[in-house]
């Protein structure tokens, strides 16, 4: 489900097979992000192709953030689409997540 590449000490994960982060794909995405969030990992989730996110998808991102922090790592989001960003802002999660425009900005 996730495409992962390593670049400049970052693990960058992108959802490739869907444009939705919802209850249908959430369990698989959560499991993959949890695996990536090992000791000291700097994890970036690129949301460039995600047009829709529901509460389950938000929960997956929060869980990944928590797991990464517990493992003394860093968790960032990048390339968030306007529809998704408006929801994150509405829920005040734009204050919780480190959100960047591009993968390059996440260094």
Order of alpha helices (4+ residues) and beta strands (2+ residues): beta-beta-beta-alpha-beta-beta-alpha-beta-alpha-beta
